[in-house]
Every structure is written in structure tokens, then in C-alpha cells.
Amino acid sequence: MLKKVPHTYVIVFGLIVLCAALTWVIPGGEFERNDVVVNGVERSVVKVGSFHFTESKLQTWQIFSSFFDGFLRTSNIIALIVMIGGAFWILNDSKSIDIGILSFLRFLKRWEKSKLLARIGVNNIILTGVMTVFSLFGAIFGMSEETIAFTIIFVPLAISMGYDSIVGVSMCFVAAALGFAGAFLNPFTIGIAQGLSDIPLFSGIEYRMIMWLVINIVGFTYILRYAAKVKKTPQKSPVYEDDNYWRSRSESLHSGSRNINSKPAWFVLTLLSISLIVFSVLIPESHILVGNQTYNFPALPVATVLFVVMGIFTLRHSVQYFILTLLTFTIVFLVIGVMGHGWYIKEIATIFLSMGIFSGMAANKSPNAITKLFLDGAKDILPAALIVGLARGIVVILEDGNVIDTILFYVSDSMKDFGEVGSMTLMYAIQTSLNVFIPSGSGQAALTIPILSQISDLIGISRQATVTVFQLGDGFTNMITPTSGVLIGVLGIARIPYEKWFKWMAPFMVILIVLGFLLLLPTVLIPLSGF
């Protein structure tokens, strides 16, 4: 008789207990830190040579209080998940996404009539196109938390196309993570690490673009091969039974074409159009940050004109198509806000909540009905939000136990007797391992780069190579570490148990880590531009 796989909550609690046990074995220690301005942002960074042992802070009953602290420290992501869940529940009630998926599937069938496209595989073209867009988002502005919202869109789409929820998550989250790992303009990893290393901002971009291309080719190939296997034999999916929830929704697609009174939708279109026109006058230009270059572009006025035109056109067809237009331009304004106006989690949650409320109004729902739908959605998504807080408890235990700095000190101190390749390999192992305990890219950079960049000077490795080591070590394991609030949130929304995701991701992760090592070798063995 097979033993039952532990629940995700049980796995997380087990990791918290393990980390608490480590505080009894590893002595406490800490580095002194200085506040420095990096690319216009003040950050607390490690002072090289300042490590000293401190009194150990043994973690005992804190294995329980870490849950509370974890909820507090991830309250922004928890709020984001709850608000997105409620907003999309309102939108889904109108059957707009169902109708959009049906229309998309009919479009695919027309494409399949082309012999050339049929030979290449229409679905392969769609998957590759979507993943390329999200990979670029990850590479250019570090898309991460935003993928939580897209999961609700791409998982049901993947199911409707004959795939599983893993493929749906791969289309947005994994693709963005691949781009994040192979980033060439990401200000939150490359920008901060290069700033802390005192090297020109976004230098070495030529080789990083090659890395991004290679990582995507390998990653997309792996995902496409898996997708083809699942499409041929759905039962081979490790989440086949878990996807019954999504399949039941997919099977009810044809019940989505119901008529809705369009008068409230015209009111919503008018209200939003006037509001956006006012904002366009007040904010005629957006300062789009791409790498270390800022481009002034009338993004908001252009998007407003397109929204008004598309809104009128789609509303003349049906209310559901207009609600899909609301969803589309929510994403458009999200990109403008993130790249041009420094939006983060609060603004992302706010714009999706607004989308949900206006979708309910357009669908002729009363305020009480909209409220009930929001609460139903929040209740449905609550387990996904809770696990984010629980998972952060792992990091809380390690931070409160004062062991992270000690681990870094011991490992960095042991690198002095290695050669260039050996030291680079050990650095890569350090960054990859630390990402489990410090899932924040900018936080990990502030902790490790000041130390490793100094060590690289002593052993003859360029600081640019050290930044690249950090970039790849920090990037890949975001897709598997249970301390990543974004990963846990995405899996919760997709209803994929963590243990099944880990089993699917593990061989993929081995391939990516080995690939990362191979991509690092040229940075120490071959003269490269910027290195």
C-alpha cells in the first residue's frame, strides 16, 4: 500500500522545524551593514570583513509564531492574491473568459487548416509566442508577482487546449522565471548587483542576451515536449486528477453565451473613458525605464484612445467581449504602470480589483451581488494566500536565528584556496543554495555581492562574472523553492500540490542548473565584451 504524500502545509511545517533545528547547530553571527544608495535607491549592504559571532538565538516555540510573522512579512502578496481572486470571480461570473477561450479555440481551428502551420503545430506556435512575451517581461523589468494574476487566465486556457495546469503555469510563471534568470535589463537583479559591484550599469549585455536566448531555447523545448506528451496522453500528467476542477469548468464553456443588458456596460465605458482622458491630460507622458535608459512616450494617451475605440467596437458585439477588453487593457495599463511609473504590489492589486468591480457593473450586477461574488472568490483563493504566509515562516526562523550570515561567512571563507573555475563553481553553488533562504533577488544581492565581488578581485575573477553567477544562481531556483511567495501563490491558484510540482520541476531544474554552469564557464575562460 502506497503511503499518502504529505500535504503542502505539512511539508512547509517540516521545513520550518528543520530550520529551527539548524539554529541549535550553527552558531549565531552577523555582518555589519552600511546604508548605500544603489541606482537611486537606498539599500542596507554588508560591510566586508565585519563578520563577528553573536549570541545564538535558538528557535523553539518560534516554529509556531513564525506563521504570524510570515503572514505579516508577506501581507502585501497575501492581499494581492485575495484581491485578484475576488476580482476574477466577479469577472468569471459573466462567462467572459469562457467565451474568449471558445473564440480563441475556433481561431486555432481555422489556423490548423493551413498545411504549413499544421506541420509546425499551431499550439506550439501559440505556446512559444506567449512564453517569449513573458520571458521578455522577466528579462527586461523582472516580472514576478504579476504572474499570479495571469495564472487565472492561462491555466483554464491550457486545459481547454488539451493540456494541464502545469503547462498553463509554464506559459506565464515559468516563462517569466526563465527570462528573470537570463535577464539582460532587469533593474532588480542586474542593476542592483552591478551597482553594488561598482561596474557600469547593464554592461556585458551582449553575452547576457546570448544567455537569455540559450536558456529560452532549452526551457521552451522542455516545456513543449512535456505539453505534447500530455496532449497525446492526458493521464500521464502528474496533476491529471487535480485538474478535474479546471476540466469541469472547461466542459461548461458552451453555457457561457448568455445575453446581458448592455446599458450598464455603456455607462462603465463612458465613465472609464472620461476618467482615462482626464488622466491622459494630467500625465501626457510616461517615463518608460528600459535598462539604464529612460524613454518618454505618451503611453497613457495612446492606450486611452485604443481602449475607447476597442470598447465601442466590442460593446456593439456583446457585453462579454467588452469585459474581455477591460481585462486586456487592465494588463496594458499594468505594463505601463510597472515600466513607467514604478508600480508594485499595491498598485497591481488595486488595478485588478477595479477591473473586477467594473466588470460586475458592466454585467448588470447589483452592489450586493458584486460583494457576494468577491467574497466567494476570496474564500476560494484563501488557501493559496495562507500558504504564502506559512512558507515565509521558513525565512523568518533563519533570520531570527541569526544563522544566514554565519552560513555565508563559512562558505565564502572556504573559497580562498580554489582556482578560477573552482571558485566560480562554489560561488554558483552558494547563490543557488541561498536562494532557498533568501528568495528576494535584491535582498540576496545586498547580502552576497559586496562580499563575493571583493573575493573575486583576490582570486582573479572579474566582477562582471560574479554578477552573472549571482544572476543565474538567484534565477533558476525561484521556480522550485518553497520559500518563494510568488511560486506558492501561483501553485495555490492553479491548484497544483507543491509536492507534485517539485516532482515535475526537479529534473527540469537539474538541466537548468547544469546549463547555468556551462554558460558561466565562458565568463572566466574567454575574453568577453564587458567582462
MIGU-718101 format. One record per residue (C-alpha): x, y, z. Coordinates in nm, 4 decimals. Layout:
! MIGU-718101
x | y | z
X | Y | Z
...
***
This chain:
! MIGU-718101
x | y | z
0.0000 | 0.0000 | 0.0000
0.1450 | 0.3379 | -0.1050
0.1974 | 0.5989 | 0.1643
-0.0024 | 0.9141 | 0.1221
0.2060 | 1.2138 | 0.0107
0.2159 | 1.4821 | 0.2844
0.0009 | 1.7890 | 0.2331
0.1846 | 2.1043 | 0.1214
0.1176 | 2.2621 | 0.4622
0.2803 | 1.9593 | 0.6303
0.5877 | 1.9898 | 0.4061
0.6245 | 2.3585 | 0.4871
0.5885 | 2.2957 | 0.8601
0.8517 | 2.0209 | 0.8383
1.0937 | 2.2660 | 0.6742
1.0270 | 2.5199 | 0.9497
1.1104 | 2.2572 | 1.2142
1.4292 | 2.1644 | 1.0251
1.5414 | 2.5274 | 1.0065
1.4694 | 2.5717 | 1.3759
1.6923 | 2.2691 | 1.4441
1.9732 | 2.4323 | 1.2425
1.9773 | 2.7255 | 1.4837
2.0860 | 2.4767 | 1.7532
2.3777 | 2.3567 | 1.5404
2.5003 | 2.6682 | 1.3575
2.6381 | 2.9465 | 1.5794
2.4842 | 3.2892 | 1.5553
2.6701 | 3.5575 | 1.3656
2.6195 | 3.8728 | 1.1662
2.7882 | 4.1236 | 0.9384
2.7796 | 4.4948 | 0.9981
2.5814 | 4.6792 | 0.7337
2.6003 | 5.0199 | 0.5732
2.3235 | 5.2146 | 0.4034
2.4267 | 5.2983 | 0.0478
2.2412 | 5.4427 | -0.2494
2.2297 | 5.1974 | -0.5409
2.0782 | 5.3253 | -0.8652
1.8869 | 5.5912 | -0.6763
1.7537 | 5.3559 | -0.4056
1.8930 | 5.3348 | -0.0529
1.9825 | 4.9789 | 0.0492
2.1447 | 4.8148 | 0.3505
2.4513 | 4.6201 | 0.2337
2.7087 | 4.4018 | 0.4045
3.0360 | 4.5623 | 0.5190
3.3180 | 4.3354 | 0.4002
3.5356 | 4.1939 | 0.6798
3.2887 | 4.2889 | 0.9519
3.1599 | 3.9411 | 1.0407
3.1501 | 3.8566 | 1.4081
2.9882 | 3.5809 | 1.6084
2.6935 | 3.6720 | 1.8264
2.4901 | 3.5052 | 2.0918
2.2875 | 3.2205 | 1.9455
1.9146 | 3.2719 | 1.9202
1.7795 | 2.9204 | 1.9485
1.4396 | 2.8788 | 1.7865
1.1881 | 2.6671 | 1.9814
0.8305 | 2.7886 | 2.0231
0.9042 | 3.0282 | 1.7372
0.8205 | 2.7476 | 1.4934
0.4602 | 2.8449 | 1.5698
0.4998 | 3.2211 | 1.5982
0.6869 | 3.2196 | 1.2658
0.3497 | 3.1685 | 1.0972
0.2263 | 3.5002 | 1.2349
0.5465 | 3.6804 | 1.1388
0.5342 | 3.5148 | 0.7974
0.1835 | 3.6493 | 0.7416
0.2970 | 3.9989 | 0.8409
0.6034 | 3.9976 | 0.6152
0.4095 | 3.8725 | 0.3146
0.0907 | 4.0654 | 0.3841
0.1269 | 4.2506 | 0.0536
0.1371 | 3.9300 | -0.1524
-0.1439 | 3.7754 | 0.0544
-0.3589 | 4.0839 | -0.0057
-0.2700 | 4.0705 | -0.3768
-0.3829 | 3.7077 | -0.4058
-0.7088 | 3.7665 | -0.2173
-0.7964 | 4.0771 | -0.4197
-0.7115 | 3.9078 | -0.7503
-0.9139 | 3.6004 | -0.6535
-1.2173 | 3.8097 | -0.5685
-1.1843 | 4.0268 | -0.8786
-1.1573 | 3.7342 | -1.1191
-1.4513 | 3.5574 | -0.9533
-1.6645 | 3.8602 | -1.0415
-1.5297 | 3.8619 | -1.3964
-1.5737 | 3.4851 | -1.4384
-1.9400 | 3.5064 | -1.3391
-2.0085 | 3.6927 | -1.6631
-1.8654 | 3.3938 | -1.8586
-1.6471 | 3.6411 | -2.0494
-1.3273 | 3.4380 | -2.0173
-1.5163 | 3.1231 | -2.1192
-1.6446 | 3.2954 | -2.4311
-1.2983 | 3.4348 | -2.5023
-1.1450 | 3.0870 | -2.4786
-1.4119 | 2.9441 | -2.7094
-1.3420 | 3.2146 | -2.9650
-0.9701 | 3.1506 | -2.9373
-1.0174 | 2.7754 | -2.9893
-1.2274 | 2.8417 | -3.3010
-0.9483 | 3.0699 | -3.4237
-0.6952 | 2.7906 | -3.3714
-0.9055 | 2.5503 | -3.5760
-0.9014 | 2.7942 | -3.8682
-0.5231 | 2.8135 | -3.8413
-0.4969 | 2.4366 | -3.8446
-0.6374 | 2.4307 | -4.1975
-0.3024 | 2.5651 | -4.3181
-0.0776 | 2.2689 | -4.4032
0.2390 | 2.4593 | -4.3122
0.1085 | 2.5712 | -3.9740
-0.0397 | 2.2278 | -3.9086
0.3008 | 2.0705 | -3.9729
0.4763 | 2.3089 | -3.7335
0.1946 | 2.2781 | -3.4834
-0.0397 | 2.5677 | -3.4203
-0.0387 | 2.5016 | -3.0473
0.3410 | 2.5046 | -3.0442
0.3373 | 2.8466 | -3.2114
0.0884 | 2.9795 | -2.9548
0.2779 | 2.8388 | -2.6562
0.6128 | 2.9652 | -2.7823
0.4725 | 3.3099 | -2.8595
0.3131 | 3.3513 | -2.5173
0.6208 | 3.2214 | -2.3335
0.8505 | 3.4524 | -2.5313
0.6460 | 3.7568 | -2.4295
0.6557 | 3.6633 | -2.0606
1.0251 | 3.5763 | -2.0788
1.0935 | 3.9225 | -2.2173
0.8908 | 4.0719 | -1.9330
1.1104 | 3.8806 | -1.6868
1.4321 | 3.9799 | -1.8632
1.3517 | 4.3488 | -1.9028
1.1663 | 4.4553 | -1.5878
1.1787 | 4.1486 | -1.3645
0.8178 | 4.0329 | -1.3875
0.7423 | 3.8111 | -1.0899
0.4445 | 3.8910 | -0.8660
0.2433 | 3.9930 | -1.1729
0.2326 | 3.6297 | -1.2920
-0.0033 | 3.5443 | -1.0062
-0.2829 | 3.7275 | -1.1867
-0.2030 | 3.5709 | -1.5242
-0.2227 | 3.2199 | -1.3782
-0.6017 | 3.2506 | -1.3536
-0.6110 | 3.3216 | -1.7285
-0.3608 | 3.0732 | -1.8691
-0.4450 | 2.7634 | -1.6634
-0.8046 | 2.7354 | -1.7940
-0.6770 | 2.8237 | -2.1426
-0.4205 | 2.5423 | -2.1295
-0.6854 | 2.2959 | -2.0080
-0.9167 | 2.3983 | -2.2925
-0.6334 | 2.3414 | -2.5416
-0.5928 | 1.9845 | -2.4149
-0.3001 | 2.0389 | -2.1785
-0.2813 | 2.0518 | -1.7995
-0.2380 | 2.3160 | -1.5304
0.1406 | 2.2699 | -1.5313
0.1502 | 2.3870 | -1.8933
-0.0715 | 2.6821 | -1.8003
0.1657 | 2.7835 | -1.5207
0.4630 | 2.7333 | -1.7538
0.3136 | 2.9724 | -2.0099
0.3374 | 3.2657 | -1.7707
0.5222 | 3.1938 | -1.4445
0.7950 | 2.9577 | -1.5702
0.8496 | 3.1641 | -1.8855
0.8900 | 3.4825 | -1.6795
1.1264 | 3.2989 | -1.4428
1.3407 | 3.1821 | -1.7363
1.3602 | 3.5415 | -1.8555
1.4377 | 3.6547 | -1.4994
1.7278 | 3.4088 | -1.4805
1.8655 | 3.5105 | -1.8206
1.7883 | 3.8781 | -1.7708
1.9782 | 4.1456 | -1.9571
1.7984 | 4.4616 | -1.8362
1.6343 | 4.3597 | -1.5078
1.6894 | 4.6519 | -1.2661
1.6068 | 4.4391 | -0.9592
1.8884 | 4.1883 | -1.0142
2.1393 | 4.3006 | -1.2777
2.1014 | 4.6692 | -1.1951
2.1411 | 4.6294 | -0.8188
2.4233 | 4.3721 | -0.8402
2.6234 | 4.5833 | -1.0855
2.5639 | 4.8939 | -0.8770
2.6950 | 4.7173 | -0.5662
2.9941 | 4.5883 | -0.7660
3.0864 | 4.9370 | -0.8938
3.0756 | 4.8332 | -1.2599
2.8893 | 5.0149 | -1.5419
2.5147 | 4.9639 | -1.5255
2.3906 | 4.6907 | -1.7645
2.7378 | 4.6376 | -1.9075
2.8065 | 4.2947 | -2.0570
2.4605 | 4.2956 | -2.2124
2.5832 | 4.1266 | -2.5311
2.6675 | 3.7976 | -2.3609
2.3611 | 3.8166 | -2.1362
2.1360 | 3.8322 | -2.4422
2.3048 | 3.5162 | -2.5718
2.2422 | 3.3557 | -2.2331
1.8768 | 3.4585 | -2.2444
1.8364 | 3.3044 | -2.5890
2.0043 | 2.9752 | -2.4926
1.8067 | 2.9450 | -2.1678
1.4798 | 3.0054 | -2.3531
1.5591 | 2.7528 | -2.6272
1.6350 | 2.4828 | -2.3712
1.3472 | 2.5769 | -2.1402
1.0822 | 2.6127 | -2.4103
1.1891 | 2.2843 | -2.5696
1.1463 | 2.1035 | -2.2381
0.8008 | 2.2547 | -2.1827
0.6831 | 2.1906 | -2.5407
0.7914 | 1.8245 | -2.5243
0.6049 | 1.7818 | -2.1963
0.2989 | 1.9584 | -2.3391
0.2960 | 1.7288 | -2.6429
0.3127 | 1.4229 | -2.4162
0.0214 | 1.5438 | -2.2043
-0.1882 | 1.6327 | -2.5085
-0.1332 | 1.2847 | -2.6524
-0.1975 | 1.1032 | -2.3232
-0.3613 | 1.3316 | -2.0628
-0.3417 | 1.0608 | -1.7952
0.0389 | 1.0947 | -1.7946
0.0069 | 1.4350 | -1.6318
0.1028 | 1.4232 | -1.2619
-0.1849 | 1.6627 | -1.1922
-0.4457 | 1.4823 | -1.4016
-0.6786 | 1.4233 | -1.1073
-0.6134 | 1.7666 | -0.9570
-0.7177 | 1.9258 | -1.2876
-1.0715 | 1.7885 | -1.2594
-1.1678 | 2.1283 | -1.1174
-1.0456 | 2.3050 | -1.4302
-1.1816 | 2.0402 | -1.6671
-1.5280 | 2.0724 | -1.5164
-1.5098 | 2.4458 | -1.5870
-1.3815 | 2.3812 | -1.9384
-1.6659 | 2.1423 | -2.0140
-1.9189 | 2.4124 | -1.9252
-1.7761 | 2.6604 | -2.1753
-2.0676 | 2.6317 | -2.4143
-2.3052 | 2.7507 | -2.1427
-2.1298 | 3.0866 | -2.1420
-2.3160 | 3.2635 | -2.4207
-2.5940 | 3.4412 | -2.2359
-2.7362 | 3.7837 | -2.3126
-2.6663 | 4.0713 | -2.0735
-2.8317 | 4.4131 | -2.0687
-2.5772 | 4.6447 | -2.2312
-2.6922 | 4.9773 | -2.0822
-2.4818 | 4.9456 | -1.7622
-2.1809 | 4.8468 | -1.9775
-2.2179 | 5.1655 | -2.1839
-2.2220 | 5.3621 | -1.8589
-1.8997 | 5.1872 | -1.7468
-1.7357 | 5.2580 | -2.0825
-1.8322 | 5.6260 | -2.0613
-1.7151 | 5.6603 | -1.7014
-1.3812 | 5.4912 | -1.7669
-1.3263 | 5.6822 | -2.0909
-1.3777 | 6.0186 | -1.9200
-1.1519 | 5.9168 | -1.6300
-0.8748 | 5.7964 | -1.8601
-0.8957 | 6.1103 | -2.0729
-0.8519 | 6.3222 | -1.7588
-0.5514 | 6.1120 | -1.6516
-0.4079 | 6.1394 | -2.0040
-0.4220 | 6.5183 | -1.9808
-0.2629 | 6.5158 | -1.6347
0.0010 | 6.2561 | -1.7315
0.0713 | 6.3154 | -2.1013
0.3999 | 6.1230 | -2.0964
0.5305 | 5.8127 | -1.9222
0.8992 | 5.7723 | -1.8464
0.9491 | 5.4133 | -1.9605
1.2603 | 5.2686 | -1.7980
1.4367 | 5.0052 | -2.0113
1.7681 | 4.9109 | -1.8573
1.9510 | 5.2329 | -1.7735
1.7727 | 5.4270 | -2.0478
1.4524 | 5.6261 | -1.9981
1.2200 | 5.6814 | -2.2930
0.9466 | 5.9450 | -2.2816
0.6356 | 5.8124 | -2.4527
0.2668 | 5.9171 | -2.4417
0.1739 | 5.5666 | -2.3271
-0.1363 | 5.6622 | -2.1300
-0.2973 | 5.8783 | -2.4036
-0.2279 | 5.6126 | -2.6680
-0.3684 | 5.3345 | -2.4502
-0.6727 | 5.5502 | -2.3694
-0.7542 | 5.6081 | -2.7363
-0.7184 | 5.2363 | -2.8086
-0.9393 | 5.1489 | -2.5107
-1.2178 | 5.3853 | -2.6187
-1.2121 | 5.2559 | -2.9775
-1.1935 | 4.8892 | -2.8739
-1.4548 | 4.9430 | -2.6041
-1.7082 | 5.0842 | -2.8510
-1.6316 | 4.8164 | -3.1088
-1.6586 | 4.5204 | -2.8692
-1.9603 | 4.6524 | -2.6799
-2.1522 | 4.6760 | -3.0058
-2.0903 | 4.2999 | -3.0312
-2.1601 | 4.1845 | -2.6746
-2.1048 | 4.2783 | -2.3111
-1.8767 | 3.9771 | -2.2611
-1.6402 | 4.0965 | -2.5330
-1.6356 | 4.4385 | -2.3699
-1.5433 | 4.2796 | -2.0360
-1.2594 | 4.0986 | -2.2137
-1.1497 | 4.4412 | -2.3393
-1.1467 | 4.5588 | -1.9763
-0.9237 | 4.2640 | -1.8903
-0.6916 | 4.3265 | -2.1850
-0.6418 | 4.6933 | -2.1072
-0.6001 | 4.6188 | -1.7385
-0.2920 | 4.4261 | -1.8469
-0.1845 | 4.7075 | -2.0819
-0.2110 | 4.9700 | -1.8073
-0.0362 | 4.7303 | -1.5691
0.2660 | 4.7139 | -1.8003
0.2651 | 5.0938 | -1.8409
0.2433 | 5.1408 | -1.4644
0.5216 | 4.8949 | -1.3832
0.7645 | 5.0147 | -1.6511
0.6802 | 5.3839 | -1.6492
0.5534 | 5.4772 | -1.3045
0.7160 | 5.2393 | -1.0559
0.4051 | 5.0378 | -0.9754
0.4398 | 4.7481 | -0.7359
0.2117 | 4.5109 | -0.5487
-0.0323 | 4.7707 | -0.4088
-0.0987 | 4.9229 | -0.7499
-0.1213 | 4.5802 | -0.9167
-0.3816 | 4.4652 | -0.6638
-0.5716 | 4.7914 | -0.6981
-0.5994 | 4.7827 | -1.0771
-0.7251 | 4.4228 | -1.0770
-0.9769 | 4.4978 | -0.8019
-1.1023 | 4.7919 | -1.0088
-1.1291 | 4.5640 | -1.3121
-1.3401 | 4.3197 | -1.1122
-1.5779 | 4.5860 | -0.9824
-1.6245 | 4.7475 | -1.3256
-1.6746 | 4.4029 | -1.4806
-1.9523 | 4.3372 | -1.2325
-2.1116 | 4.6737 | -1.3078
-2.0888 | 4.6094 | -1.6838
-2.2535 | 4.2703 | -1.6320
-2.5501 | 4.4490 | -1.4654
-2.4741 | 4.3172 | -1.1164
-2.6032 | 4.4958 | -0.8093
-2.3573 | 4.6176 | -0.5434
-2.4666 | 4.3353 | -0.3121
-2.4172 | 4.0769 | -0.5891
-2.0687 | 4.2117 | -0.6675
-1.9788 | 4.1984 | -0.2990
-2.1002 | 3.8387 | -0.2654
-1.9054 | 3.7322 | -0.5747
-1.5905 | 3.8991 | -0.4414
-1.6246 | 3.7222 | -0.1065
-1.6824 | 3.3878 | -0.2808
-1.3667 | 3.4404 | -0.4860
-1.1641 | 3.5467 | -0.1839
-1.2825 | 3.2389 | 0.0065
-1.1961 | 3.0123 | -0.2844
-0.8429 | 3.1543 | -0.3157
-0.7752 | 3.1823 | 0.0599
-0.5744 | 2.8539 | 0.0895
-0.3344 | 2.9847 | -0.1752
-0.2922 | 3.3077 | 0.0203
-0.2384 | 3.1310 | 0.3539
0.0367 | 2.9025 | 0.2265
0.2365 | 3.2096 | 0.1195
0.2477 | 3.3291 | 0.4793
0.3266 | 2.9840 | 0.6115
0.6137 | 2.9383 | 0.3653
0.7672 | 3.2720 | 0.4660
0.7913 | 3.1268 | 0.8175
1.0949 | 2.9294 | 0.6944
1.2841 | 3.2510 | 0.6234
1.1619 | 3.4066 | 0.9494
1.3151 | 3.1229 | 1.1535
1.6526 | 3.1531 | 0.9791
1.6625 | 3.5322 | 1.0093
1.5532 | 3.5374 | 1.3726
1.8023 | 3.2594 | 1.4496
2.0905 | 3.4718 | 1.3148
2.2318 | 3.1883 | 1.1025
2.2178 | 3.3210 | 0.7442
2.5219 | 3.5469 | 0.7840
2.7129 | 3.2666 | 0.9549
2.6463 | 3.0287 | 0.6658
2.7615 | 3.2896 | 0.4158
3.0774 | 3.3638 | 0.6169
3.1816 | 2.9992 | 0.6437
3.1227 | 2.9294 | 0.2763
3.2891 | 3.2459 | 0.1449
3.5882 | 3.1921 | 0.3746
3.6411 | 2.8423 | 0.2325
3.6844 | 2.9750 | -0.1243
4.0319 | 3.1174 | -0.0822
4.2202 | 2.8067 | -0.1967
4.0226 | 2.7327 | -0.5144
4.1191 | 2.8244 | -0.8711
3.9127 | 3.0436 | -1.1005
3.6751 | 2.7731 | -1.2238
3.6545 | 2.6132 | -0.8800
3.5798 | 2.9440 | -0.7118
3.3204 | 3.0311 | -0.9755
3.1570 | 2.6904 | -0.9229
3.1461 | 2.7390 | -0.5474
3.0025 | 3.0901 | -0.5877
2.7330 | 2.9463 | -0.8119
2.6511 | 2.6804 | -0.5524
2.6333 | 2.9480 | -0.2812
2.3928 | 3.1696 | -0.4733
2.1772 | 2.8743 | -0.5773
2.1556 | 2.7450 | -0.2194
2.0975 | 3.0849 | -0.0607
1.8028 | 3.1479 | -0.2904
1.6132 | 2.8877 | -0.0877
1.6570 | 3.1013 | 0.2233
1.6514 | 3.4465 | 0.0602
1.4052 | 3.4355 | -0.2323
1.4316 | 3.8119 | -0.2850
1.6768 | 3.8865 | -0.5657
1.7578 | 4.2379 | -0.4461
1.7875 | 4.1150 | -0.0865
2.0257 | 3.8380 | -0.1866
2.2339 | 4.0847 | -0.3895
2.2673 | 4.3179 | -0.0903
2.3869 | 4.0264 | 0.1248
2.6269 | 3.8453 | -0.1084
2.7549 | 4.0777 | -0.3819
2.9626 | 4.3099 | -0.1556
3.1473 | 4.0033 | -0.0227
3.1777 | 3.7943 | -0.3380
3.2849 | 4.0892 | -0.5542
3.5764 | 4.1510 | -0.3149
3.6672 | 3.7816 | -0.3175
3.6554 | 3.7762 | -0.6981
3.9191 | 4.0525 | -0.7061
4.1530 | 3.8384 | -0.4933
4.1170 | 3.5208 | -0.6997
4.1248 | 3.6823 | -1.0431
3.7597 | 3.6580 | -1.1473
3.6002 | 3.9670 | -1.2987
3.3245 | 4.1351 | -1.1010
3.1053 | 4.1068 | -1.4091
3.1422 | 3.7281 | -1.3916
3.0478 | 3.7397 | -1.0231
2.7332 | 3.9368 | -1.1082
2.6470 | 3.6742 | -1.3700
2.6981 | 3.3996 | -1.1119
2.4537 | 3.5799 | -0.8834
2.2068 | 3.6299 | -1.1681
2.1865 | 3.2615 | -1.2630
2.2110 | 3.1323 | -0.9067
1.9305 | 3.3613 | -0.7963
1.7109 | 3.2999 | -1.1019
1.6546 | 2.9297 | -1.1595
1.5571 | 2.8101 | -0.8122
1.2781 | 3.0688 | -0.7917
1.0796 | 2.8044 | -0.9787
1.1139 | 2.5389 | -0.7072
1.1963 | 2.6898 | -0.3674
0.9067 | 2.6635 | -0.1196
1.0066 | 2.9956 | 0.0377
0.9065 | 3.1876 | -0.2754
0.5756 | 3.3554 | -0.2040
0.5131 | 3.4039 | -0.5757
0.5639 | 3.0351 | -0.6584
0.3452 | 2.9185 | -0.3709
0.0784 | 3.1735 | -0.4668
0.0830 | 3.0630 | -0.8315
0.0578 | 2.6950 | -0.7369
-0.2257 | 2.7700 | -0.4978
-0.4254 | 2.9490 | -0.7669
-0.3512 | 2.6735 | -1.0198
-0.4453 | 2.4090 | -0.7580
-0.1186 | 2.2222 | -0.8096
0.0101 | 2.0496 | -0.4923
0.3668 | 2.1585 | -0.4195
0.4943 | 1.8010 | -0.3940
0.3701 | 1.7245 | -0.7470
0.5177 | 2.0467 | -0.8803
0.8501 | 1.9590 | -0.7161
0.8481 | 1.6141 | -0.8753
0.7824 | 1.7658 | -1.2198
1.0252 | 2.0533 | -1.1787
1.3185 | 1.8607 | -1.0240
1.4635 | 1.7115 | -1.3463
1.3985 | 2.0389 | -1.5290
1.5812 | 2.2237 | -1.2514
1.8831 | 1.9915 | -1.2795
1.9010 | 2.0654 | -1.6533
1.8794 | 2.4419 | -1.5939
2.1416 | 2.4433 | -1.3176
2.3848 | 2.2439 | -1.5328
2.3085 | 2.4768 | -1.8243
2.3802 | 2.7749 | -1.5997
2.7189 | 2.6294 | -1.5070
2.8076 | 2.5791 | -1.8743
2.7040 | 2.9376 | -1.9513
2.9280 | 3.0625 | -1.6697
3.2427 | 2.8936 | -1.7995
3.2987 | 3.1468 | -2.0825
3.2881 | 3.4316 | -1.8280
3.6140 | 3.3048 | -1.6702
3.7752 | 3.1253 | -1.9648
3.7047 | 3.3511 | -2.2653
3.7534 | 3.7287 | -2.3077
3.4004 | 3.8715 | -2.3418
3.2787 | 4.2243 | -2.4060
3.2116 | 4.3908 | -2.0716
3.3770 | 4.1130 | -1.8734
***
